[in-house]
Amino acid sequence: MSPIPSDHAVVPETPLDYITTCDLPTPWATFRLHAFVEPDTGKEHLAMVLGDVGDGLPVLARMHSECLTGDALFSQRCDCGAQLEAALQKIAIEGRGVLLYLRQEGRGIGLLNKLRAYHLQDGGADTVEANQELGFLPDQRHYGLAVPMLRHLGVRSLRLMTNNPRKISALTQLGVEVAERIPLLVQRNGFNTRYLDTKAAKLGHLIAS
């Protein structure tokens, strides 16, 4: 099946206001945490930074969309929490990098609608079909949020940890250089295999079965 088109790549840069910066100790390193807010919606977005990322050299980076169930509640239905942890570990090992934490829960449909989608998946729908049954595109995220965040941090080029070619395409169209794609593959389990297979088959993610 051909990947379903998504319109996130054509969304322009999103205005953000920088708020503040603080230290964030983690099990892997102490990051500098930068906070931003969308003035039009009030949504907050975060950048976790380690080392000197404003020297003009390509930066190891991850653009991670919020997944409360996976990131904070340890859900095994997806690979989000494992990807978040793996990305932070890789940045810590390298001693330099950026993780943008974007508040785009459920591929952009929000937490409550994501739980409604989970209910449909419990009844047999896959992750794409569930979003469509609720009246949404399969992927409603956009990456115009990243542009002002990267500009504020002085980041010019990315070594992007992602399995999603559309993310690279969207960033390139927004004028962000992606010098290298680094796969971010995590272990499958009995609960997320269909989810991962659907992302590969219908959304074009580069995930081995």
C-alpha positions in Angstrom: 0.0 0.0 0.0 1.3 3.4 -0.9 1.9 5.9 2.0 -1.0 8.2 2.7 -0.2 11.9 1.8 0.2 14.3 4.7 0.1 18.1 4.6 2.4 18.8 7.5 5.4 19.6 5.2 3.7 22.7 3.8 2.9 24.4 7.2 5.1 27.5 7.5 7.3 28.5 10.4 5.3 28.9 13.6 6.0 32.0 15.8 7.2 31.1 19.3 8.2 33.2 22.3 11.3 32.2 24.3 10.5 32.0 28.0 13.5 30.8 30.1 16.3 28.3 30.5 17.3 26.1 33.4 19.4 23.0 34.2 17.7 19.6 33.9 19.6 16.7 35.5 18.7 13.3 34.0 20.1 9.8 34.5 22.3 10.3 31.4 23.5 13.9 31.6 22.5 17.4 32.9 20.9 19.2 30.0 20.0 22.8 29.6 16.2 23.0 29.2 14.9 25.9 27.1 11.2 26.7 27.3 9.1 28.3 24.5 5.4 29.1 24.1 3.1 29.5 21.1 1.5 32.9 21.7 -1.6 32.0 19.5 -2.4 28.7 21.4 -0.5 28.8 24.7 1.1 25.5 24.0 4.6 25.1 25.5 7.5 23.4 23.8 10.9 22.4 25.1 14.5 22.1 23.9 16.9 19.9 25.8 20.5 20.9 24.9 23.8 19.4 25.8 27.2 20.9 24.9 28.0 23.7 22.4 25.4 23.4 19.6 26.0 26.8 18.1 29.4 26.2 16.5 28.0 25.7 13.0 28.7 22.0 12.9 25.9 19.4 12.3 24.2 18.6 15.6 22.9 15.2 16.7 19.2 15.9 17.1 15.8 14.4 17.8 12.4 16.1 17.2 10.2 14.2 19.5 6.4 14.6 19.5 4.8 14.4 23.0 3.4 11.0 23.9 2.2 11.1 27.5 1.1 7.5 27.5 4.5 6.3 26.1 6.9 8.9 27.6 5.4 9.1 31.1 3.1 6.1 31.6 5.3 3.5 30.1 2.8 2.3 27.4 4.0 -0.6 25.3 1.4 0.3 22.5 4.0 2.5 20.7 7.8 3.0 20.5 7.7 6.7 21.7 9.0 6.3 25.3 11.8 4.0 24.2 12.8 6.4 21.4 12.9 9.3 23.8 15.1 7.4 26.2 17.4 6.1 23.4 17.8 9.6 21.9 18.8 11.2 25.2 21.3 8.4 25.8 22.8 8.9 22.4 23.1 12.6 22.9 24.7 12.0 26.4 27.2 9.6 25.0 28.2 12.1 22.2 28.3 14.9 24.8 26.5 17.3 22.4 23.1 17.4 20.9 19.5 18.7 21.0 16.2 17.1 21.6 13.1 19.2 20.7 10.1 18.1 22.7 7.0 19.2 20.7 3.6 19.2 22.1 1.9 17.4 19.3 0.3 14.5 21.1 -1.2 11.6 19.1 0.4 12.8 15.8 -1.3 16.1 16.3 -4.8 15.1 17.4 -4.4 15.6 21.2 -4.4 13.3 24.2 -8.2 12.7 24.5 -8.6 12.0 20.8 -5.6 9.7 20.9 -7.3 7.7 23.7 -10.5 7.6 21.5 -8.2 6.2 18.7 -6.9 3.6 21.1 -10.4 2.5 21.8 -11.0 2.0 18.1 -7.7 0.1 17.9 -8.9 -2.1 20.7 -11.9 -2.9 18.3 -9.6 -3.8 15.4 -8.6 -0.6 13.6 -5.0 0.2 13.0 -3.4 3.5 14.1 -4.1 5.2 10.7 -7.6 3.9 10.4 -8.5 5.0 13.9 -7.4 8.6 13.3 -9.4 8.7 10.0 -12.5 7.3 11.7 -12.3 10.2 14.1 -12.1 12.6 11.2 -8.4 13.4 11.3 -5.5 13.0 8.8 -3.2 10.1 9.6 -0.5 12.5 10.7 -1.5 16.1 11.6 1.9 17.2 13.0 4.0 20.0 11.5 7.5 21.0 12.0 7.3 24.8 11.6 7.7 24.8 15.4 11.3 23.6 15.1 12.6 26.6 13.0 12.5 29.3 15.7 13.7 26.9 18.4 16.7 25.9 16.3 17.4 29.5 15.4 17.3 30.5 19.0 19.8 27.8 19.8 22.1 28.7 16.9 21.7 25.3 15.3 22.3 25.4 11.6 22.5 21.7 10.6 21.1 18.4 12.0 22.2 14.8 12.2 18.6 13.8 12.7 17.6 10.7 14.7 14.4 9.6 12.9 12.8 6.8 11.0 10.4 9.2 9.3 11.5 10.5 5.8 8.6 12.9 5.8 10.1 14.7 8.8 13.3 15.3 6.8 11.3 16.5 3.8 9.3 18.9 6.0 12.4 20.4 7.6 14.2 20.7 4.3 11.2 22.6 2.8 11.4 24.9 5.9 15.0 25.7 5.2 16.6 23.4 7.9 19.6 21.4 6.7 19.5 17.7 7.5 23.1 16.6 6.9 22.4 13.0 8.0 19.6 10.7 9.0 20.3 8.4 11.9 17.9 5.5 12.4 16.3 5.3 15.9 15.1 1.7 16.1 13.9 0.2 19.4 12.8 -3.2 20.4 9.4 -4.5 19.3 7.0 -6.1 21.7 3.8 -8.0 21.6 1.8 -4.8 21.9 3.4 -2.5 19.3 4.2 -4.8 16.4 1.0 -3.9 14.4 1.5 -0.2 15.2 5.1 -0.3 13.8 4.1 -2.3 10.8 1.3 0.2 10.0 3.7 3.2 10.3 6.0 1.4 7.8 3.3 0.4 5.4 1.0 3.4 5.5 3.2 6.3 6.7 6.4 5.4 5.1 8.5 5.0 8.2 11.8 3.1 7.7 11.2 0.4 10.2 12.3 -3.2 9.5 9.6 -5.8 10.2 
